[in-house]
């Protein structure tokens, strides 16, 4: 069993926004299957080949909204308490899925943390909620849709399920995206991957409005192409109204090698552009309205949407793509439109030429091949050191700490998160847990933790409780004291 050491240091700061230090640029020498799953030759891990044949996708500007997410519900804690997965039959008809239960059971036991819940259902809301649950053996992945966890500790329910896959030995192609039948786990943008300085080392996924983009031909696979097993059941020449024969659901899109990433003005767009150029974007579903979707992790390890807001100070779901202005949020939308209009179909992507070149040729590609997996059961070792931001704060006041997590070992730490756990009565965090994500070997990340002293807090010394957690490490706890002074 190989171990590494992570040192987390909290420093005083007055900043109000979470900030992430850049990841080290060195290519990893190993990987954890939870944070970087499936075999190296998987469609998600194979970089674009230098012989890729590019066909202009001719994507028109989506006019109904700016960037939109399609959250993927990833529950990847195999040691979590076991709960039954019960069936609902609400589908996409607008009925609440958490109360449309059939009484049938999809699985008798799936691991789900007691403190995790999906976003509450809005009236008439029908999110795709393509889901993936890592089973207790730590390698078997169960995929299902539409997955809901109905409140912390509540009912776990879904409707459809797919064949299980092994995240170490599987290719990870098929899964719970109903339109294409492709994976909800492979290609998901994970927590931490859009943080400043991060590098996405796998293909990602997007959904497009089929009526304007996906082509429906007369061949043996109308409306879809490898690796998609199928198209939507309603697919026809009207519902799939695209005009580019190469652009069917399942298509691999990519930016050409000469695309100028530096021309983009926002860091998350540059991260997405590099991934789109080097690994590509698989198209996996129909948005069913005139928008495009980014497919991102929303799960028990954290939320890409929430982390994006905390880090950048604006929403991932930005204004219209043709917005006018100089705000960061408008620049983000404008950058995403620049990416979309420069996307091309890799037309020679196939089962034997993943990424546009022979599978056997792993040298002439846009990036190195994925490294070997860590040995099964490999763990990290974490340490935690805390320095209070302010030793005394008046009742009703605020303070903040800056947590810096440095990985000084040889393997990645996965799913790192920093939590405040008390005292609950007098001091409240802006968020009880702040997701940090994966911390590569030799890299560091930092995040601000904001605390608010309640106005009715009694003047005295309070013991603060902090925890640093990671998927592949034992948690570490540390206590500090904060003196509360009388309110003025």
C-alpha positions as CSV (number, residue, x, y, z in Angstrom):
1,X,0.0,0.0,0.0
2,X,1.5,3.3,-1.1
3,X,0.9,6.4,1.0
4,X,1.3,10.1,0.4
5,X,1.2,13.1,2.7
6,X,-1.0,16.1,2.3
7,X,-0.4,19.2,4.4
8,X,-3.3,21.7,4.8
9,X,-2.5,25.1,6.3
10,X,-5.1,27.7,7.1
11,X,-4.0,31.3,6.9
12,X,-5.6,34.5,7.9
13,X,-7.4,36.4,5.0
14,X,-10.0,39.0,4.5
15,X,-11.1,37.8,1.1
16,X,-14.7,37.0,0.6
17,X,-14.4,34.7,-2.4
18,X,-13.0,31.2,-2.6
19,X,-9.7,31.1,-4.5
20,X,-7.9,28.1,-5.9
21,X,-4.1,27.9,-6.4
22,X,-3.0,26.4,-9.8
23,X,-2.4,22.7,-10.1
24,X,1.0,21.6,-11.1
25,X,1.4,21.2,-14.9
26,X,3.4,17.9,-14.8
27,X,1.5,15.0,-16.3
28,X,0.5,12.5,-13.6
29,X,2.3,9.2,-13.3
30,X,-0.7,7.3,-11.9
31,X,-4.4,7.9,-11.3
32,X,-7.3,7.0,-9.1
33,X,-10.2,5.3,-10.8
34,X,-12.8,7.3,-8.9
35,X,-11.5,10.6,-10.2
36,X,-10.1,9.4,-13.5
37,X,-12.1,6.2,-14.5
38,X,-11.9,3.5,-17.2
39,X,-9.1,2.0,-19.2
40,X,-6.6,4.2,-21.0
41,X,-8.0,3.2,-24.4
42,X,-11.5,4.3,-23.4
43,X,-13.2,7.0,-25.6
44,X,-13.1,9.3,-22.6
45,X,-9.4,9.0,-22.1
46,X,-8.0,8.7,-25.7
47,X,-6.6,12.0,-26.9
48,X,-7.3,13.4,-30.3
49,X,-5.0,11.9,-33.0
50,X,-2.9,14.0,-35.3
51,X,-4.6,12.4,-38.3
52,X,-8.1,13.5,-37.1
53,X,-10.3,14.6,-40.0
54,X,-12.3,17.7,-39.1
55,X,-15.7,18.7,-40.5
56,X,-17.2,22.0,-39.5
57,X,-20.1,21.3,-37.2
58,X,-21.8,24.6,-38.2
59,X,-23.4,25.1,-34.8
60,X,-25.7,28.1,-34.8
61,X,-25.9,30.4,-31.8
62,X,-28.3,28.9,-29.2
63,X,-30.8,31.7,-28.7
64,X,-33.0,30.7,-25.7
65,X,-30.4,31.1,-23.0
66,X,-26.7,31.2,-22.3
67,X,-24.6,28.3,-20.9
68,X,-26.8,25.8,-19.1
69,X,-25.8,22.7,-17.2
70,X,-27.1,19.2,-17.3
71,X,-26.1,17.9,-13.8
72,X,-25.0,14.3,-13.5
73,X,-25.7,12.8,-10.1
74,X,-22.5,11.0,-9.1
75,X,-22.5,9.2,-5.7
76,X,-19.1,7.7,-5.3
77,X,-18.8,6.8,-1.7
78,X,-18.8,3.0,-1.6
79,X,-18.5,2.9,2.2
80,X,-21.6,5.1,2.7
81,X,-24.8,3.7,4.5
82,X,-26.8,1.3,2.3
83,X,-30.3,2.3,1.2
84,X,-32.9,0.8,-1.1
85,X,-33.2,2.3,-4.6
86,X,-36.9,2.4,-5.2
87,X,-38.7,2.9,-8.5
88,X,-40.8,5.9,-9.6
89,X,-42.8,6.2,-12.8
90,X,-43.0,10.0,-13.1
91,X,-40.7,10.1,-16.1
92,X,-40.7,13.5,-17.8
93,X,-44.4,14.2,-17.4
94,X,-43.9,16.9,-14.7
95,X,-45.1,14.8,-11.8
96,X,-42.8,14.9,-8.7
97,X,-40.6,11.9,-8.8
98,X,-40.0,11.7,-5.1
99,X,-43.7,11.0,-4.5
100,X,-44.5,9.0,-7.7
101,X,-43.3,5.7,-6.3
102,X,-44.5,2.4,-7.7
103,X,-43.6,0.2,-4.7
104,X,-41.1,-1.7,-6.7
105,X,-37.4,-1.8,-6.0
106,X,-34.6,-1.3,-8.5
107,X,-31.9,-2.5,-6.1
108,X,-32.1,-3.5,-2.5
109,X,-29.1,-1.6,-1.3
110,X,-26.9,1.3,-2.8
111,X,-24.4,3.4,-0.8
112,X,-25.6,7.0,-0.3
113,X,-24.2,9.4,2.4
114,X,-26.8,10.5,4.9
115,X,-26.0,14.1,4.4
116,X,-26.5,14.1,0.6
117,X,-29.6,15.2,-1.3
118,X,-30.3,16.2,-4.8
119,X,-31.7,19.7,-5.4
120,X,-35.4,19.9,-4.4
121,X,-37.8,19.3,-7.3
122,X,-39.4,22.4,-8.7
123,X,-43.0,22.4,-9.8
124,X,-43.1,20.7,-13.2
125,X,-39.3,20.3,-13.2
126,X,-38.0,17.3,-15.2
127,X,-34.2,17.3,-15.1
128,X,-32.4,14.4,-16.8
129,X,-30.5,13.6,-13.6
130,X,-28.5,10.9,-15.3
131,X,-26.9,9.2,-12.3
132,X,-24.0,6.8,-11.4
133,X,-23.6,5.1,-8.0
134,X,-20.3,3.3,-7.0
135,X,-21.2,0.1,-5.3
136,X,-19.6,-1.2,-2.0
137,X,-16.8,-3.1,-3.8
138,X,-15.4,0.2,-5.0
139,X,-15.2,-0.8,-8.7
140,X,-18.8,-1.6,-9.8
141,X,-20.6,1.3,-11.3
142,X,-24.4,1.3,-11.4
143,X,-26.1,3.8,-13.7
144,X,-29.7,5.0,-13.5
145,X,-32.0,7.8,-14.6
146,X,-33.6,10.1,-13.4
147,X,-31.9,9.7,-10.0
148,X,-33.2,11.7,-7.0
149,X,-32.2,11.6,-3.3
150,X,-35.2,13.1,-1.7
151,X,-33.7,15.1,1.2
152,X,-30.8,14.2,3.5
153,X,-31.3,10.6,4.6
154,X,-34.4,10.5,2.4
155,X,-35.8,8.1,-0.2
156,X,-33.4,7.2,-3.1
157,X,-35.5,6.8,-6.3
158,X,-35.1,6.4,-10.0
159,X,-36.8,4.8,-13.0
160,X,-34.4,3.2,-15.5
161,X,-31.2,1.3,-15.1
162,X,-28.3,0.0,-17.2
163,X,-25.8,-2.8,-17.1
164,X,-23.1,-2.3,-14.5
165,X,-19.5,-1.5,-15.4
166,X,-16.1,-1.8,-13.8
167,X,-14.4,1.6,-13.4
168,X,-10.9,-0.1,-13.6
169,X,-11.4,-2.6,-16.4
170,X,-14.3,-1.2,-18.4
171,X,-14.4,1.1,-21.5
172,X,-17.2,3.1,-19.9
173,X,-19.1,3.8,-23.2
174,X,-22.7,3.0,-22.3
175,X,-24.8,4.4,-19.5
176,X,-27.7,6.5,-18.3
177,X,-28.0,9.3,-20.9
178,X,-31.3,8.2,-22.3
179,X,-30.9,10.0,-25.7
180,X,-27.7,8.3,-26.8
181,X,-27.3,5.5,-24.2
182,X,-23.9,6.9,-23.3
183,X,-22.3,7.1,-19.9
184,X,-23.2,9.5,-17.1
185,X,-19.8,9.0,-15.4
186,X,-17.3,9.1,-18.3
187,X,-16.7,12.6,-19.6
188,X,-18.4,14.4,-16.7
189,X,-16.7,17.7,-15.7
190,X,-15.7,16.9,-12.1
191,X,-15.5,19.1,-9.0
192,X,-12.2,21.0,-9.1
193,X,-11.7,20.7,-12.9
194,X,-12.9,24.2,-13.7
195,X,-10.9,25.8,-10.9
196,X,-8.1,28.2,-12.0
197,X,-5.0,26.4,-13.3
198,X,-6.8,23.0,-13.6
199,X,-6.3,20.7,-16.6
200,X,-9.1,18.4,-17.8
201,X,-7.4,15.3,-19.0
202,X,-10.3,13.5,-20.6
203,X,-13.1,14.1,-23.2
204,X,-16.1,16.0,-21.9
205,X,-19.7,16.0,-22.9
206,X,-22.3,18.5,-24.2
207,X,-25.9,18.3,-25.3
208,X,-27.3,20.3,-28.2
209,X,-30.8,21.1,-29.6
210,X,-31.4,18.2,-31.9
211,X,-33.9,20.1,-34.0
212,X,-31.1,22.5,-35.1
213,X,-28.0,20.3,-34.9
214,X,-28.3,16.5,-35.1
215,X,-28.5,15.0,-38.5
216,X,-31.0,12.2,-39.3
217,X,-29.9,10.2,-42.3
218,X,-31.1,7.1,-44.1
219,X,-28.3,4.8,-43.2
220,X,-28.5,1.9,-40.8
221,X,-27.9,4.2,-37.8
222,X,-30.2,7.2,-38.5
223,X,-29.6,10.1,-36.2
224,X,-26.7,8.5,-34.3
225,X,-23.1,7.3,-34.8
226,X,-20.5,5.4,-32.9
227,X,-20.0,5.3,-29.9
228,X,-23.7,6.1,-29.3
229,X,-25.8,2.9,-29.1
230,X,-28.9,4.7,-30.3
231,X,-30.7,8.0,-30.8
232,X,-33.8,9.3,-29.0
233,X,-36.9,7.2,-29.5
234,X,-38.6,10.2,-31.1
235,X,-35.8,10.9,-33.6
236,X,-36.8,11.6,-37.1
237,X,-36.0,14.1,-39.9
238,X,-38.0,16.8,-38.2
239,X,-36.9,16.4,-34.6
240,X,-33.3,15.8,-35.7
241,X,-33.1,18.7,-38.2
242,X,-29.4,19.3,-38.5
243,X,-27.8,19.6,-42.0
244,X,-24.2,18.3,-41.4
245,X,-24.3,14.5,-42.0
246,X,-21.3,13.9,-39.7
247,X,-23.0,15.7,-36.8
248,X,-25.3,13.0,-35.3
249,X,-25.8,12.3,-31.6
250,X,-22.7,10.5,-30.4
251,X,-20.4,12.6,-32.5
252,X,-17.0,13.6,-31.2
253,X,-16.5,17.4,-31.6
254,X,-13.2,19.1,-31.2
255,X,-11.4,22.4,-31.7
256,X,-8.7,22.3,-34.4
257,X,-5.1,22.3,-33.1
258,X,-4.5,25.9,-34.2
259,X,-7.4,27.3,-32.2
260,X,-6.0,30.2,-30.1
261,X,-6.9,29.4,-26.5
262,X,-5.3,32.6,-25.3
263,X,-7.9,34.6,-27.2
264,X,-10.5,33.6,-24.6
265,X,-10.9,36.0,-21.7
266,X,-12.1,33.7,-18.9
267,X,-10.2,30.9,-17.2
268,X,-13.0,28.3,-17.2
269,X,-13.5,28.8,-20.9
270,X,-9.8,28.3,-21.5
271,X,-9.8,25.1,-19.5
272,X,-12.8,23.8,-21.5
273,X,-11.1,24.9,-24.8
274,X,-7.9,22.9,-24.0
275,X,-9.9,19.8,-23.2
276,X,-12.0,20.3,-26.4
277,X,-8.8,20.6,-28.5
278,X,-6.9,17.8,-26.9
279,X,-9.6,15.2,-26.0
280,X,-12.8,16.4,-27.6
281,X,-16.5,16.6,-26.7
282,X,-19.0,13.8,-27.1
283,X,-22.6,14.7,-27.8
284,X,-24.9,12.6,-25.7
285,X,-28.4,14.1,-25.4
286,X,-31.0,16.5,-26.9
287,X,-31.5,19.7,-24.9
288,X,-35.1,19.8,-26.3
289,X,-34.9,23.6,-26.5
290,X,-32.6,26.1,-28.1
291,X,-29.7,25.9,-25.7
292,X,-26.6,23.9,-25.2
293,X,-25.7,22.0,-22.0
294,X,-22.4,21.4,-20.2
295,X,-22.5,18.1,-18.3
296,X,-21.1,18.5,-14.8
297,X,-20.8,16.6,-11.6
298,X,-23.5,17.3,-9.0
299,X,-23.1,14.7,-6.3
300,X,-22.1,13.6,-2.9
301,X,-18.5,14.7,-3.5
302,X,-19.7,18.3,-4.3
303,X,-21.2,20.5,-7.0
304,X,-19.4,22.0,-9.9
305,X,-22.1,24.6,-10.2
306,X,-21.6,25.7,-6.6
307,X,-17.9,25.6,-6.8
308,X,-17.8,27.7,-9.9
309,X,-19.9,30.4,-8.2
310,X,-17.7,30.3,-5.1
311,X,-14.5,30.5,-7.1
312,X,-15.3,33.0,-9.9
313,X,-18.1,35.1,-8.3
314,X,-20.6,34.6,-11.1
315,X,-22.8,31.7,-12.2
316,X,-21.8,28.9,-14.6
317,X,-25.2,29.4,-16.2
318,X,-24.5,32.8,-17.7
319,X,-26.4,35.4,-19.8
320,X,-27.2,35.0,-23.4
321,X,-24.4,34.1,-25.7
322,X,-24.8,37.4,-27.6
323,X,-24.8,39.5,-24.5
324,X,-23.1,42.9,-24.7
325,X,-20.9,44.2,-21.9
326,X,-17.6,43.8,-20.2
327,X,-18.7,41.9,-17.0
328,X,-17.0,38.6,-16.2
329,X,-20.2,36.7,-16.6
330,X,-20.8,38.2,-20.1
331,X,-17.2,37.4,-21.1
332,X,-17.8,33.8,-20.0
333,X,-20.9,33.5,-22.2
334,X,-19.1,35.2,-25.1
335,X,-16.1,32.8,-24.7
336,X,-18.4,29.8,-24.8
337,X,-20.0,31.0,-28.0
338,X,-16.5,31.4,-29.5
339,X,-15.8,27.8,-28.6
340,X,-19.1,26.5,-30.0
341,X,-18.8,28.2,-33.4
342,X,-15.3,26.8,-33.8
343,X,-16.2,23.2,-33.1
344,X,-15.7,20.5,-35.7
345,X,-16.8,16.9,-35.9
346,X,-13.9,14.4,-35.9
347,X,-15.4,12.5,-38.8
348,X,-13.0,9.5,-38.7
349,X,-13.7,8.7,-35.0
350,X,-14.6,5.0,-34.8
351,X,-14.2,1.9,-32.7
352,X,-10.7,1.2,-34.3
353,X,-9.7,4.9,-34.7
354,X,-10.7,6.6,-31.5
355,X,-9.9,10.3,-31.7
356,X,-9.3,10.0,-35.4
357,X,-6.3,7.7,-35.6
358,X,-5.4,4.0,-35.2
359,X,-5.9,2.9,-31.6
360,X,-2.5,1.2,-31.7
361,X,-0.9,4.6,-32.3
362,X,-0.7,6.2,-28.9
363,X,2.3,8.5,-29.7
364,X,0.9,10.8,-32.4
365,X,-1.8,12.3,-30.2
366,X,-2.6,15.7,-28.7
367,X,-1.7,14.5,-25.2
368,X,-0.1,11.6,-23.4
369,X,-2.1,8.4,-22.7
370,X,-3.8,8.1,-19.3
371,X,-1.3,6.6,-16.7
372,X,-1.7,3.3,-14.8
373,X,-4.2,3.1,-11.9
374,X,-3.0,3.2,-8.4
375,X,-3.0,-0.2,-6.7
376,X,-6.4,-1.1,-5.3
377,X,-6.9,0.2,-1.8
378,X,-4.1,2.8,-2.0
379,X,-4.6,5.5,0.6
380,X,-3.2,8.9,1.2
381,X,-2.2,10.5,4.5
382,X,-3.5,13.9,5.3
383,X,-2.3,16.4,7.9
384,X,-4.1,19.6,9.0
385,X,-2.8,22.7,10.6
386,X,-5.0,25.7,11.5
387,X,-4.1,29.3,12.2
388,X,-7.1,31.4,13.2
389,X,-7.8,34.4,11.0
390,X,-8.9,36.6,13.9
391,X,-8.6,35.6,17.5
392,X,-11.4,37.9,18.7
393,X,-14.6,38.9,16.9
394,X,-17.6,40.8,18.1
395,X,-21.0,39.2,18.2
396,X,-22.6,39.8,14.8
397,X,-19.2,40.0,13.1
398,X,-17.5,37.9,10.5
399,X,-14.1,36.3,9.9
400,X,-12.6,34.1,7.3
401,X,-9.8,31.6,7.0
402,X,-7.8,30.5,3.9
403,X,-7.2,26.8,3.7
404,X,-4.3,25.8,1.6
405,X,-4.0,22.1,0.7
406,X,-0.6,21.0,-0.6
407,X,-0.1,17.4,-1.9
408,X,3.6,16.6,-1.3
409,X,3.3,12.9,-2.2
410,X,3.5,10.8,-5.4
411,X,-0.2,10.2,-6.0
412,X,-3.4,12.3,-6.3
413,X,-5.7,13.0,-3.4
414,X,-9.3,12.7,-4.6
415,X,-12.5,14.4,-3.5
416,X,-10.8,16.7,-1.0
417,X,-13.2,18.8,1.0
418,X,-12.7,21.1,4.0
419,X,-15.5,21.2,6.6
420,X,-16.5,23.3,9.6
421,X,-18.4,21.3,12.2
422,X,-19.1,23.5,15.1
423,X,-20.1,25.0,17.4
424,X,-23.5,25.1,15.6
425,X,-25.3,27.5,18.0
426,X,-23.1,30.6,17.9
427,X,-21.0,30.5,14.8
428,X,-22.3,29.7,11.3
429,X,-20.3,29.0,8.1
430,X,-21.3,30.3,4.8
431,X,-21.1,26.7,3.7
432,X,-20.5,23.9,6.1
433,X,-18.2,22.0,3.7
434,X,-16.2,23.6,0.9
435,X,-15.3,21.3,-2.0
436,X,-11.7,21.4,-3.1
437,X,-11.8,18.4,-5.5
438,X,-8.7,16.5,-6.6
439,X,-5.3,17.6,-5.6
440,X,-2.6,16.3,-7.9
441,X,0.8,15.0,-6.7
442,X,3.0,18.0,-6.2
443,X,0.2,20.5,-6.6
444,X,-1.7,22.8,-4.2
445,X,-5.1,24.3,-3.8
446,X,-6.5,26.9,-1.5
447,X,-10.0,27.9,-0.5
448,X,-11.5,30.6,1.7
449,X,-13.8,29.6,4.6
450,X,-16.1,32.4,5.8
451,X,-17.6,32.3,9.3
452,X,-20.4,34.5,10.8
453,X,-20.7,35.0,14.5
454,X,-24.4,35.3,15.4
455,X,-25.6,38.5,16.9
456,X,-26.9,36.7,20.0
457,X,-23.7,34.8,20.7
458,X,-22.6,35.0,24.3
459,X,-19.3,36.7,25.0
460,X,-16.8,33.8,25.6
461,X,-14.2,31.6,24.0
462,X,-15.7,29.1,21.5
463,X,-13.9,26.0,20.3
464,X,-13.9,25.8,16.5
465,X,-13.9,22.3,14.9
466,X,-12.4,21.7,11.4
467,X,-12.1,18.6,9.3
468,X,-10.1,17.8,6.1
469,X,-11.5,14.8,4.2
470,X,-10.6,13.0,1.0
471,X,-11.9,9.9,-0.6
472,X,-8.7,8.0,-0.3
473,X,-7.5,9.2,3.1
474,X,-8.5,9.1,6.8
475,X,-10.1,12.3,7.9
476,X,-8.2,14.7,10.1
477,X,-9.7,16.9,12.8
478,X,-8.3,20.0,14.5
479,X,-9.6,22.5,17.1
480,X,-9.0,26.2,17.4
481,X,-10.4,28.9,19.7
482,X,-12.2,32.1,18.8
483,X,-13.1,34.6,21.4
484,X,-16.4,36.4,21.0
485,X,-16.6,40.0,22.3
486,X,-19.8,41.8,23.3
487,X,-21.8,43.3,20.5
488,X,-21.5,47.1,20.3
